[in-house]
Amino acid sequence: MDRIIRCVAIDDEPLALEIIEKFCRRIGGIELKTFSDPLLGLQAINEELPNIAFLDIEMENISGLEIAAKLPDETCFIFTTAYLSYALNGFDLDAVDYLHKPFAFSRFQMAFERALRRLGLEKLKSSDQILMVKQEYNSVSIPVDDILYIEAMEGYSKIFRASGICTVTRMILKNILALLPQSDFMRIHRSFAVSKSKIRSFNRRELTLCDGKILPVGRQYAMEVAKNM
């Protein structure tokens, strides 16, 4: 699959939207727009025809059940609510899934993959994934396959890319790695993590990336690097 999955999340609780945004970043390959105003969210869905909508049910002015009934055929939907009593109503409307708050990432991922199957799409490959980070006041989309390595600085990180771009974000290295596919990236030093596919050669003290960049291998990481190569 070589496309970005476009999603819209509607919830009048900002924290709930933050969790969905965090989980979508962790999966990668998702373009997400969030709305705390359900009417604005419904308008955006009808105008932009996203692949998937995440809908809270109990909201002011209009319920998620009413929104679901008005969605275009091209958009499938997943309910996210704290009230189990709505489950039957949700499935009557042909919801893909029903996430009971608070839900874990594994449960969110399961619902997302069900939605992909409903849409006739394959599971996202790492080459299709996108890492979303904040740079100053802007959100930056970084193709995961374009990342060479990440350098930890004091209170922020630098993401170096094969395309020659360097993105600076206030996210710490540990939190960035939590959003990346664990099978594709590894930490080699307390200050560096690399994409395994971009490594040209290595030894116990350093490794060379495909662009010729040489990075140090920390003593405590040497065994792990050898095991993964």
C-alpha positions, -999 to 999 in steps of 0.1 A, spaced: 0 0 0 15 33 -11 -10 58 3 -15 77 35 -46 68 55 -67 100 61 -86 101 94 -107 125 113 -113 123 151 -142 141 168 -144 143 206 -153 172 229 -126 162 253 -91 175 243 -73 148 262 -92 121 243 -81 137 210 -45 138 222 -45 101 229 -59 93 195 -33 116 179 -5 99 199 -17 64 189 -19 74 152 16 87 153 28 55 168 11 35 140 25 58 114 13 65 78 -18 83 91 -29 119 84 -52 129 112 -73 160 117 -90 165 151 -121 184 161 -136 192 195 -166 208 177 -186 179 163 -204 200 137 -171 213 123 -158 178 123 -188 165 104 -185 193 79 -148 184 74 -157 147 68 -183 155 42 -159 179 24 -127 158 26 -140 122 26 -114 107 49 -109 69 51 -117 66 88 -136 86 114 -131 82 152 -163 94 169 -171 100 205 -208 95 213 -219 118 241 -211 153 230 -229 187 232 -253 197 204 -251 164 185 -242 128 194 -217 106 176 -246 83 167 -262 112 147 -229 120 130 -224 83 121 -258 83 103 -247 113 82 -213 100 71 -205 95 34 -203 59 22 -165 63 16 -158 68 53 -159 40 78 -161 48 115 -150 36 149 -168 48 181 -147 59 211 -168 63 242 -168 58 280 -204 44 279 -208 6 271 -246 11 269 -242 26 234 -224 -5 220 -255 -21 204 -266 12 188 -231 16 174 -230 -18 157 -265 -13 144 -251 17 125 -224 -7 110 -195 7 131 -161 -10 124 -154 -12 161 -163 2 195 -135 14 217 -144 17 254 -124 45 271 -98 43 284 -84 20 257 -48 7 253 -27 12 222 -30 -25 213 -68 -23 213 -67 9 192 -44 -8 167 -67 -38 164 -96 -14 156 -75 4 131 -65 -28 113 -102 -39 112 -110 -6 95 -82 -12 69 -97 -46 61 -131 -30 58 -116 -5 33 -98 -33 14 -64 -20 23 -33 -39 35 -16 -33 68 9 -4 66 45 -13 57 73 6 74 81 23 41 47 39 41 48 52 76 51 88 87 66 101 119 48 133 131 69 156 153 66 192 165 93 217 152 88 250 170 50 257 165 46 235 134 38 198 129 63 181 106 56 148 87 88 127 82 86 95 61 101 68 84 120 53 55 138 87 50 153 87 86 190 80 88 196 86 125 185 106 155 208 125 178 198 133 213 207 168 226 198 183 260 160 186 260 155 180 223 165 158 193 178 162 158 164 139 131 188 135 102 172 123 69 185 107 37 170 135 18 195 159 35 169 176 58 175 179 95 145 183 118 149 196 153 122 188 178 116 192 215 108 154 218 135 134 236 151 104 219 133 78 240 99 92 231 107 93 194 118 57 194 85 47 211 68 60 179 90 42 154 89 5 144 110 -13 169 121 -38 143 136 -11 121 154 12 145 178 6 174 197 27 199 235 24 195 246 51 220 230 71 248 230 100 222 222 81 190 196 58 174 198 46 138 177 30 111 190 -5 107 185 -5 69 208 26 66 239 9 82 267 1 58 292 -14 82 300 -16 119 323 -28 146 322 -27 184 332 10 185 315 27 156 293 21 126 291 37 92 258 47 75 250 45 38 258 82 34 293 77 49 284 93 83 303 76 112 286 73 146 300 60 179 287 27 194 284 29 231 300 2 252 267 -9 268 250 -11 233 278 -30 214 263 -65 221 229 -54 211 242 -39 178 261 -71 170 230 -92 177 208 -71 155 231 -70 125 
